[in-house]
């Protein structure tokens, strides 16, 4: 399966994480988080060096957060939701498949 990857970055734990065009369009959709449209570089920084917390109910789900001082409204952080999974490689071996599901801005104190 060929994915239309927009970009891939490595987090500080050595995991390669990608964003697809489809997920980016979902994020910036006017009904979702259009304030993220000018924050793509901030999103990359969030995944590269932000704080990572594993979801207590879904161990494959991680929340990356990073503080920025130039976000929309009174928002203080970018939050990226990442799923860390595996897919079958060419020789049926497991290959990491870590991708951003969504991202948004949030006030965090």
GIUR-V218428 format. One record per backbone hydrogen bond with DSSP energy under -1.0 kcal/mol. CO is the residue of the C=O (numbers start at 0). NH is the residue of the N-H. If there is no record, write none. Layout:
CO|NH + CO|NH
//
This chain:
2|4 + 3|20 + 6|18 + 8|16 + 10|13 + 14|10 + 16|8 + 17|99 + 18|5 + 18|6 + 19|23 + 20|24 + 21|25 + 22|26 + 23|27 + 26|32 + 28|31 + 32|35 + 33|36 + 35|38 + 38|42 + 39|43 + 40|44 + 41|45 + 42|46 + 43|47 + 44|48 + 45|49 + 50|64 + 52|62 + 57|60 + 59|83 + 60|54 + 61|81 + 62|52 + 63|79 + 64|50 + 65|77 + 71|74 + 75|67 + 76|105 + 77|65 + 78|103 + 79|63 + 80|100 + 81|61 + 82|98 + 84|96 + 86|94 + 88|91 + 92|88 + 94|86 + 96|84 + 97|17 + 98|82 + 101|80 + 103|78 + 105|75 + 105|76
//
